[in-house]
Amino acid sequence: MSRQRKVLVTSVLAAASLVAACTGTTGQQVRADRVTTTSTTSTTAPVPDCAETLPASAKAGQLLMVMVTTPDLAKEALKNGTVGGFGLKGGQPKDIGEKVAAAVKDAAITPFVGSDEEGGTVQRLANAIKILPSAAEMASGGKSSKASGTKTDGSPEAAAKMMGEYAVEMKKLGFNMMFGPVADVGSGSGLGTRSFSDEPTVVASFVTAIVRAVQDAGVIAVVKHWPGIGGGKSDPHDKLSALEPIDQLRLKDILPFQEAFKAGAKGVMVAHSVVPDLTQPNEPASISAAAITNELRGTEGFKGLVITDSLGMGAIIATTPQDEAAEKAIAAGADIALVSGADSIPKAHERLTNAIASGRIPAGQVEASVRRVLAEKSVTGPCPDLVANMTRLEADAGTGATSSGSSNSPGDSSSDESGTTTSGSKSTSSSTPKGRDTGINDTLAD
């Protein structure tokens, strides 16, 4: 079979498998706010759930998200099932809700739709909702000249009220995931005013209050950037650098994350930073099993979604292509690998499908991650029998270990623009390497 035909067949099968797995033979889309499940009792053996019976290509798609500058660039990949969601980078227009609706309407499973909404210099939806003060301004009770008078009294309660109301508006626009709040202690690693404070207890008080308010609005809060990059010397958008040893991080930087987990945070974003005495030399936490599986899940007991920071950042792509980084991240225990640019989807999906189908990533681990992802999308319980038929068709076609994504859409690439997020305008730099997320203002997950 020609490669072109394999790509076409796999795209169709990935999408069909998802539809079959979650909607049966009707083809009706599964939506997070209207999913129903039916329990099945067996006298012989438990009925496998959807995460167990999905074919490799569909599992791979659920473990990938893509960063794009506009929703339509993710539309085909969502329809084909080669990604399970997308996030936006750069300032977005007032009609972003319409664009999101158009992009997700053909997805078999409701996708994650995420956005960085910290306030200050990192805010994508200012044009569509309102301008927010930065984390530092929220904690001090001050206001930014950009914030048009929006301010708080410096209390966690006031900040939470503001962010909860903002999350309600996000939900109306079709967003179900917020990359935030920032739980880092201090302003290092290029954070600046993105951090609430240099004191872990102050950071924890704001982060926990905001997590509760955002999630009460029906939006998943993804606290970042574990294990805490506030004391870092270099910006991970530019290069890989080391944090303090893990024992030191546990005494200070990790504390706000632990409090956020206790408050019910459903997601955490893992940083591209080396952690001495935990990760290997030159190995960022985002692709480290010692960091994700042993420390974050084991020692700290986090049971929610683990998401990587953008795999298009300089700390990663200087040494590791995005497709390889995606496999390493999932193998290390992450549930979602964030790739940058629609043109990165085909290779990342193909490589991850191969890793799943070949057993390079253990089946039980993959299923656990897919199960966590599907649970947050309100897809639970067994899949219809048609999934088994799709799996056999995939094997017969010889595509069990191959995959496809959307081709690169006009105007999109893995490289990110540099500009001001709150204005919606952006500029490009000819010196920016392809595939590199360049700065805090226009990356999805920074």
VMD Tcl script that draws the C-alpha trace (Angstrom):
set ca {
  {0.00 0.00 0.00}
  {1.39 3.43 -0.88}
  {2.25 5.82 1.95}
  {-0.36 8.28 0.66}
  {-3.05 5.63 0.86}
  {-1.88 4.57 4.32}
  {-2.11 8.14 5.53}
  {-5.63 8.52 4.12}
  {-6.83 5.18 5.49}
  {-5.42 5.85 8.93}
  {-6.94 9.32 9.16}
  {-10.34 7.91 8.27}
  {-9.94 4.99 10.66}
  {-8.76 7.16 13.53}
  {-11.81 9.35 13.14}
  {-14.14 6.42 12.62}
  {-12.71 4.62 15.64}
  {-13.38 7.62 17.82}
  {-16.92 7.98 16.54}
  {-17.55 4.29 16.99}
  {-15.96 4.20 20.39}
  {-18.01 7.01 21.80}
  {-21.24 7.20 19.83}
  {-22.04 3.77 18.46}
  {-23.46 3.42 14.96}
  {-25.46 6.64 15.00}
  {-22.50 8.94 14.30}
  {-23.90 11.44 16.81}
  {-21.12 13.49 18.40}
  {-20.27 13.07 22.03}
  {-20.46 16.38 23.87}
  {-19.16 16.82 27.39}
  {-22.43 18.31 28.62}
  {-24.69 15.56 27.34}
  {-22.86 12.26 27.60}
  {-24.72 9.32 29.08}
  {-23.26 5.94 29.93}
  {-24.79 2.52 30.36}
  {-23.35 -0.01 32.76}
  {-23.08 -3.58 31.57}
  {-23.08 -6.57 33.88}
  {-21.23 -9.71 32.88}
  {-21.17 -13.03 34.69}
  {-17.88 -14.01 33.09}
  {-15.50 -11.05 32.82}
  {-15.55 -7.27 33.17}
  {-16.43 -5.39 30.01}
  {-13.41 -3.36 28.78}
  {-13.83 0.38 28.88}
  {-13.30 2.74 25.97}
  {-9.69 3.53 26.89}
  {-8.79 -0.15 26.67}
  {-10.50 -0.93 23.37}
  {-9.61 2.12 21.28}
  {-7.08 1.34 18.53}
  {-3.55 2.71 18.82}
  {-4.12 5.60 16.43}
  {-7.15 6.84 18.36}
  {-5.31 6.53 21.68}
  {-2.41 8.51 20.28}
  {-4.76 11.26 19.16}
  {-6.24 11.63 22.63}
  {-2.76 12.07 24.10}
  {-1.85 14.99 21.83}
  {-2.83 18.65 21.79}
  {-1.62 21.22 19.31}
  {-0.87 24.91 19.64}
  {-2.18 27.04 16.79}
  {-2.70 30.72 16.10}
  {-6.32 30.24 15.04}
  {-8.81 27.39 15.64}
  {-9.36 26.51 11.98}
  {-5.76 25.26 11.78}
  {-6.71 22.40 14.12}
  {-10.05 21.58 12.49}
  {-8.94 18.73 10.20}
  {-6.83 17.07 12.88}
  {-9.77 17.17 15.28}
  {-12.05 15.69 12.65}
  {-9.51 12.95 11.83}
  {-8.91 12.18 15.49}
  {-5.17 12.79 15.29}
  {-5.28 15.30 18.14}
  {-7.54 15.49 21.15}
  {-7.55 19.24 21.54}
  {-5.87 22.52 20.79}
  {-4.70 25.67 22.47}
  {-4.38 29.17 21.13}
  {-1.29 31.33 21.00}
  {-1.30 35.03 20.31}
  {-4.04 37.58 20.86}
  {-7.45 36.46 19.58}
  {-10.30 38.45 17.97}
  {-13.69 39.28 19.45}
  {-15.40 36.59 17.36}
  {-13.15 33.80 18.66}
  {-16.19 31.90 19.99}
  {-17.53 31.45 16.47}
  {-14.15 30.25 15.27}
  {-13.89 27.72 18.09}
  {-17.38 26.38 17.39}
  {-16.58 25.90 13.71}
  {-13.33 24.09 14.50}
  {-14.76 21.58 16.98}
  {-18.12 20.78 15.36}
  {-16.87 17.70 13.48}
  {-14.80 16.23 16.33}
  {-16.06 12.82 17.44}
  {-15.12 13.52 21.05}
  {-15.40 16.98 22.52}
  {-11.81 18.29 22.39}
  {-9.93 20.22 25.00}
  {-9.83 23.89 24.01}
  {-7.25 25.75 26.06}
  {-5.78 29.19 26.46}
  {-3.25 31.01 28.66}
  {-5.25 33.49 30.70}
  {-2.95 34.70 33.45}
  {-3.53 38.40 32.97}
  {-0.86 41.00 32.37}
  {1.49 40.06 29.54}
  {0.02 36.58 29.05}
  {-3.61 36.74 28.02}
  {-5.13 35.51 24.75}
  {-8.79 36.48 25.10}
  {-8.52 40.09 26.21}
  {-10.27 41.33 23.07}
  {-13.12 38.87 23.50}
  {-13.60 39.20 27.27}
  {-11.62 41.90 29.10}
  {-8.08 42.85 30.07}
  {-6.82 41.38 33.33}
  {-4.10 42.64 35.68}
  {-1.02 40.46 36.09}
  {-0.61 37.99 38.95}
  {1.75 40.37 40.73}
  {-0.81 43.17 40.41}
  {-3.61 40.94 41.66}
  {-1.56 40.15 44.76}
  {-0.59 43.76 45.41}
  {-3.96 45.33 44.72}
  {-2.44 47.54 42.04}
  {-3.46 47.93 38.46}
  {-1.69 47.89 35.13}
  {-1.94 50.77 32.69}
  {-3.16 48.14 30.25}
  {-5.85 46.92 32.60}
  {-8.30 49.78 31.92}
  {-8.97 50.24 35.62}
  {-9.46 46.52 36.34}
  {-7.98 45.87 39.76}
  {-8.45 43.89 42.96}
  {-7.95 44.75 46.62}
  {-4.93 42.47 46.84}
  {-6.79 39.56 48.42}
  {-7.02 35.98 47.11}
  {-10.81 36.22 47.36}
  {-11.00 39.24 45.07}
  {-8.61 37.67 42.56}
  {-10.62 34.45 42.60}
  {-13.88 36.31 42.02}
  {-12.40 38.11 39.03}
  {-10.89 34.95 37.53}
  {-14.03 32.93 38.18}
  {-16.12 35.48 36.30}
  {-13.56 35.44 33.52}
  {-13.74 31.64 33.33}
  {-17.52 31.84 32.94}
  {-16.97 33.96 29.84}
  {-14.31 31.54 28.58}
  {-16.81 28.72 28.86}
  {-19.35 30.69 26.83}
  {-16.76 31.05 24.07}
  {-16.16 27.29 23.94}
  {-13.05 27.00 26.11}
  {-12.89 24.23 28.69}
  {-9.26 24.51 29.84}
  {-7.21 27.38 31.28}
  {-3.43 27.14 31.30}
  {-3.06 28.73 34.69}
  {-2.80 29.93 37.33}
  {0.97 30.28 37.71}
  {2.08 28.53 40.90}
  {5.76 29.43 40.59}
  {7.40 31.15 43.55}
  {9.49 34.14 42.49}
  {10.14 35.93 39.23}
  {13.04 33.94 37.79}
  {13.10 32.04 34.49}
  {11.74 35.13 32.77}
  {8.48 35.10 34.76}
  {8.55 38.68 35.99}
  {5.06 39.82 37.02}
  {3.52 36.46 36.11}
  {4.22 35.21 39.64}
  {2.04 36.19 42.59}
  {4.85 36.44 45.12}
  {8.28 35.36 46.36}
  {6.56 33.71 49.33}
  {5.17 30.19 48.83}
  {2.30 30.69 51.28}
  {1.14 33.81 49.45}
  {1.37 32.08 46.08}
  {-0.54 29.10 47.45}
  {-3.36 31.26 48.80}
  {-3.96 32.91 45.42}
  {-3.51 29.75 43.37}
  {-5.89 27.63 45.44}
  {-8.59 30.31 45.45}
  {-8.34 30.80 41.69}
  {-8.30 27.06 40.97}
  {-11.58 26.61 42.84}
  {-13.23 29.59 41.15}
  {-12.16 28.63 37.64}
  {-13.23 25.02 38.02}
  {-16.54 26.03 39.58}
  {-17.15 27.76 36.25}
  {-16.63 24.47 34.39}
  {-13.12 25.19 33.13}
  {-10.18 22.89 33.92}
  {-7.39 24.72 35.75}
  {-3.87 23.64 34.76}
  {-1.44 24.96 37.37}
  {2.05 25.66 36.10}
  {5.05 25.20 35.86}
  {5.74 22.18 38.09}
  {8.03 21.66 39.99}
  {8.36 25.46 40.11}
  {10.61 27.58 37.91}
  {10.51 30.83 39.89}
  {14.08 30.35 41.08}
  {15.46 29.49 37.66}
  {18.22 31.49 36.00}
  {17.23 31.06 32.34}
  {14.01 31.33 30.36}
  {13.01 27.86 29.03}
  {11.68 29.55 25.91}
  {15.32 30.13 25.06}
  {17.34 27.29 26.53}
  {17.43 24.40 28.97}
  {18.64 25.19 32.47}
  {18.70 23.62 35.91}
  {16.61 24.44 38.96}
  {17.55 23.83 42.59}
  {17.95 20.17 43.67}
  {14.67 18.39 44.34}
  {15.11 18.47 48.14}
  {15.28 22.26 48.02}
  {12.29 22.52 45.68}
  {10.21 20.45 48.09}
  {10.86 22.97 50.86}
  {9.57 25.94 48.89}
  {8.70 25.80 45.19}
  {6.57 22.66 45.23}
  {4.42 23.79 48.17}
  {1.92 25.89 46.14}
  {1.43 22.97 43.75}
  {0.69 20.62 46.63}
  {-1.91 23.06 47.96}
  {-3.41 23.38 44.48}
  {-3.71 19.61 44.26}
  {-5.49 19.56 47.63}
  {-7.83 22.24 46.29}
  {-8.80 19.92 43.45}
  {-6.73 21.21 40.52}
  {-7.53 18.91 37.61}
  {-4.37 19.59 35.64}
  {-0.71 20.43 36.07}
  {1.81 21.60 33.50}
  {5.34 20.23 33.73}
  {8.29 22.50 33.00}
  {11.23 22.06 30.63}
  {13.82 22.36 33.40}
  {16.47 20.01 34.74}
  {16.06 19.04 38.40}
  {19.31 17.91 40.06}
  {19.05 14.72 42.11}
  {15.85 13.83 40.24}
  {16.21 14.01 36.46}
  {19.17 12.89 34.40}
  {21.73 15.52 33.32}
  {20.27 17.64 30.50}
  {16.91 15.87 30.88}
  {13.98 18.25 31.48}
  {11.26 17.24 33.92}
  {8.71 17.27 31.09}
  {10.18 14.09 29.57}
  {11.48 12.46 32.76}
  {9.86 9.39 34.30}
  {11.66 10.10 37.57}
  {10.00 13.51 37.67}
  {6.51 12.69 36.40}
  {5.89 9.09 37.48}
  {8.05 8.84 40.59}
  {7.88 12.35 42.06}
  {4.71 14.02 40.78}
  {2.46 10.98 40.74}
  {4.27 8.90 43.36}
  {5.66 11.14 46.08}
  {3.16 13.98 45.63}
  {0.22 11.74 44.77}
  {-1.21 13.82 41.93}
  {-3.99 11.93 40.13}
  {-5.15 14.47 37.55}
  {-4.02 15.37 34.04}
  {-0.29 15.86 33.51}
  {0.41 18.12 30.53}
  {3.78 19.12 29.12}
  {4.76 22.69 28.51}
  {4.97 23.55 24.81}
  {7.27 21.15 22.99}
  {8.14 23.95 20.57}
  {10.16 25.84 23.18}
  {13.90 26.33 22.89}
  {14.64 24.18 25.95}
  {13.30 21.17 24.05}
  {13.84 21.61 20.34}
  {17.50 22.53 20.69}
  {18.16 18.82 21.25}
  {14.92 16.91 20.64}
  {12.46 17.07 17.71}
  {8.83 17.52 18.72}
  {7.73 14.03 17.66}
  {10.48 12.42 19.72}
  {9.75 14.68 22.68}
  {6.06 13.77 22.49}
  {6.84 10.06 22.75}
  {9.30 10.62 25.58}
  {6.78 12.72 27.50}
  {4.00 10.14 27.26}
  {6.44 7.33 28.07}
  {7.55 9.31 31.13}
  {3.98 9.45 32.40}
  {2.49 12.61 30.93}
  {-1.12 12.36 29.76}
  {-0.92 15.06 27.09}
  {1.99 16.19 24.94}
  {1.60 19.74 23.59}
  {3.07 20.10 20.13}
  {3.41 23.45 18.42}
  {2.01 24.14 14.95}
  {-0.37 22.11 12.79}
  {2.53 20.89 10.66}
  {3.94 19.05 13.69}
  {0.87 16.82 14.04}
  {1.55 14.10 11.41}
  {5.00 13.11 12.68}
  {4.03 13.33 16.34}
  {0.87 11.27 15.83}
  {2.64 8.68 13.69}
  {5.48 8.26 16.14}
  {3.17 8.03 19.14}
  {0.91 5.54 17.35}
  {3.95 3.38 16.58}
  {5.12 3.58 20.19}
  {1.71 2.46 21.42}
  {1.16 -0.27 18.82}
  {4.65 -1.72 19.26}
  {4.54 -1.69 23.04}
  {7.40 0.76 23.46}
  {5.03 2.49 25.86}
  {3.32 -0.13 28.07}
  {-0.34 -0.71 27.24}
  {-1.50 -0.29 30.82}
  {0.21 3.07 31.12}
  {-1.28 4.29 27.84}
  {-4.76 3.17 28.83}
  {-4.48 4.90 32.20}
  {-3.58 8.18 30.50}
  {-6.31 7.86 27.88}
  {-8.79 7.02 30.63}
  {-7.89 10.20 32.53}
  {-8.27 12.27 29.37}
  {-11.62 10.73 28.44}
  {-12.93 11.08 31.99}
  {-12.39 14.85 31.86}
  {-14.34 14.83 28.59}
  {-17.16 12.88 30.28}
  {-16.54 9.80 28.15}
  {-16.65 6.77 30.44}
  {-17.67 3.14 30.35}
  {-17.38 0.51 27.61}
  {-17.15 1.21 23.91}
  {-19.64 -0.29 21.44}
  {-18.70 -3.49 19.62}
  {-18.06 -1.53 16.44}
  {-14.71 -0.42 17.87}
  {-13.44 -3.99 17.59}
  {-14.43 -4.02 13.93}
  {-12.53 -0.79 13.34}
  {-9.48 -2.23 15.07}
  {-9.58 -5.27 12.78}
  {-9.96 -3.05 9.73}
  {-6.94 -1.05 10.83}
  {-4.89 -4.21 11.21}
  {-6.06 -5.57 7.84}
  {-5.06 -2.31 6.18}
  {-1.60 -2.58 7.68}
  {-1.97 0.74 9.43}
  {-1.91 -0.28 13.05}
  {1.45 1.41 13.51}
  {1.06 4.32 11.12}
  {-0.89 7.50 11.39}
  {-1.79 10.84 9.96}
  {-2.49 14.36 11.02}
  {-3.63 17.40 9.18}
  {-1.26 18.88 6.70}
  {0.14 22.27 7.46}
  {-2.52 24.86 6.81}
  {-1.68 28.13 5.08}
  {-0.23 30.65 7.44}
  {0.61 28.15 10.17}
  {3.93 26.70 11.18}
  {5.55 25.45 14.33}
  {7.25 28.78 14.82}
  {5.47 31.34 16.97}
  {4.97 35.04 16.50}
  {6.30 37.67 18.88}
  {3.82 40.36 19.83}
  {1.47 41.67 22.46}
  {-1.25 39.22 23.37}
  {-3.73 41.78 24.61}
  {-3.83 43.69 21.35}
  {-4.42 40.76 19.03}
  {-1.66 41.98 16.74}
  {1.51 40.07 16.07}
  {4.75 40.33 14.19}
  {7.22 37.77 12.93}
  {10.96 37.57 13.13}
  {13.01 36.16 10.29}
  {15.63 35.01 12.78}
  {13.25 32.67 14.61}
  {14.10 29.00 13.98}
  {11.21 26.94 12.67}
  {9.47 25.07 15.45}
  {10.64 27.34 18.26}
  {8.23 28.99 20.68}
  {9.83 32.37 21.10}
  {8.47 34.09 24.15}
  {5.91 34.35 26.89}
  {3.52 36.50 24.90}
  {2.75 34.08 22.10}
  {3.27 30.55 23.32}
  {0.37 28.37 24.30}
  {1.77 26.85 27.42}
  {4.43 29.01 28.87}
}
mol new
graphics top color blue
foreach p $ca { graphics top sphere $p radius 0.5 }
foreach p [lrange $ca 0 end-1] q [lrange $ca 1 end] { graphics top cylinder $p $q radius 0.2 }
display resetview
